[in-house]
Amino acid sequence: MNERRAKIEAMLEDEPQDLFLRYSLALEMNKDGELEGALSLLAGLCDGEPPYVPAFFRSAQLLAEDQNIDTAREFLRRGIDEARAQGDLHAAGEMSEMLSDLGQFGE
């Protein structure tokens, strides 16, 4: 486990519901080679109330890197809808661009 991850985990003990800390932990888990754990944590953020928009985009990126294109598209579509609902048009635009880029891999 890297030092940054240890610090994030320590902070999460005091603030277990902090969305940014949970998101950061998922990124560190991925860096440590724990893709499934990272995706699970990100999925929880996507399903939270309110959903954490950056988690949709990062989930899609990790899934695409892992050649799981169909599931990446699903996260992007959900993320675009949620970003629009939350008024985050920048994030919606970034995810729309990635969704378009994934089109080169077929349906």
C-alpha positions as CSV (number, residue, x, y, z in Angstrom):
1,M,0.0,0.0,0.0
2,N,1.3,3.4,-0.9
3,E,1.7,6.3,1.6
4,R,-0.9,8.4,-0.1
5,R,-3.5,5.6,0.2
6,A,-2.7,5.1,3.8
7,K,-3.3,8.8,4.5
8,I,-6.6,8.7,2.6
9,E,-7.7,5.6,4.6
10,A,-6.8,7.4,7.8
11,M,-8.9,10.4,6.9
12,L,-11.8,8.2,5.9
13,E,-11.9,6.8,9.4
14,D,-12.9,10.3,10.6
15,E,-15.1,11.1,7.6
16,P,-16.4,7.8,6.1
17,Q,-19.0,9.6,4.0
18,D,-16.6,12.1,2.3
19,L,-17.2,11.5,-1.4
20,F,-14.0,13.0,-2.6
21,L,-11.9,10.9,-0.1
22,R,-13.8,7.7,-1.2
23,Y,-13.1,8.6,-4.9
24,S,-9.5,9.3,-4.1
25,L,-9.2,5.9,-2.4
26,A,-10.5,4.2,-5.5
27,L,-7.9,5.9,-7.6
28,E,-5.1,4.8,-5.2
29,M,-6.5,1.2,-5.2
30,N,-6.3,1.2,-9.0
31,K,-2.7,2.4,-8.8
32,D,-2.0,-0.5,-6.4
33,G,-3.3,-3.0,-9.0
34,E,-6.7,-3.5,-7.3
35,L,-8.9,-2.8,-10.3
36,E,-11.9,-4.7,-9.1
37,G,-11.9,-3.1,-5.7
38,A,-11.5,0.3,-7.3
39,L,-14.4,-0.3,-9.6
40,S,-16.5,-1.5,-6.8
41,L,-15.8,1.6,-4.7
42,L,-16.5,3.8,-7.8
43,A,-19.8,2.0,-8.5
44,G,-20.9,2.7,-4.9
45,L,-20.2,6.4,-5.5
46,C,-22.3,6.2,-8.7
47,D,-25.2,4.6,-6.9
48,G,-25.0,7.1,-4.0
49,E,-27.4,9.8,-3.2
50,P,-26.6,12.1,-4.8
51,P,-24.5,10.2,-7.4
52,Y,-20.9,11.4,-7.6
53,V,-20.5,12.4,-11.2
54,P,-16.7,12.1,-11.5
55,A,-17.0,8.4,-10.5
56,F,-18.9,7.6,-13.7
57,F,-16.2,9.0,-15.9
58,R,-13.3,7.4,-14.1
59,S,-15.2,4.1,-14.0
60,A,-15.7,4.3,-17.8
61,Q,-12.0,5.1,-18.3
62,L,-10.8,2.1,-16.2
63,L,-13.3,-0.2,-17.9
64,A,-12.2,0.9,-21.3
65,E,-8.5,0.4,-20.4
66,D,-9.5,-3.1,-19.3
67,Q,-11.2,-3.7,-22.7
68,N,-14.7,-3.8,-21.1
69,I,-16.1,-1.4,-23.6
70,D,-19.9,-2.2,-23.3
71,T,-19.8,-1.6,-19.6
72,A,-17.8,1.6,-20.0
73,R,-20.5,2.8,-22.4
74,E,-23.2,2.1,-19.8
75,F,-21.3,4.1,-17.1
76,L,-20.9,7.0,-19.6
77,R,-24.6,7.0,-20.5
78,R,-25.6,7.0,-16.9
79,G,-23.0,9.6,-16.1
80,I,-24.1,12.0,-18.9
81,D,-27.6,11.8,-17.6
82,E,-26.6,12.4,-14.0
83,A,-24.2,15.2,-14.9
84,R,-26.9,17.0,-16.9
85,A,-29.4,16.5,-14.0
86,Q,-26.8,18.1,-11.6
87,G,-26.1,20.9,-14.1
88,D,-22.5,19.8,-14.7
89,L,-22.4,20.4,-18.5
90,H,-18.6,20.2,-18.6
91,A,-18.6,16.7,-17.2
92,A,-21.5,15.7,-19.5
93,G,-19.5,17.0,-22.5
94,E,-16.3,15.1,-21.5
95,M,-18.3,11.9,-21.1
96,S,-20.1,12.4,-24.4
97,E,-16.8,12.9,-26.1
98,M,-15.5,9.6,-24.6
99,L,-18.7,7.8,-25.6
100,S,-18.2,9.0,-29.1
101,D,-14.5,7.9,-29.1
102,L,-15.6,4.4,-27.9
103,G,-17.9,4.2,-30.9
104,Q,-14.8,3.1,-33.0
105,F,-15.0,-0.2,-31.1
106,G,-18.4,-1.1,-32.6
107,E,-21.7,-1.7,-30.8
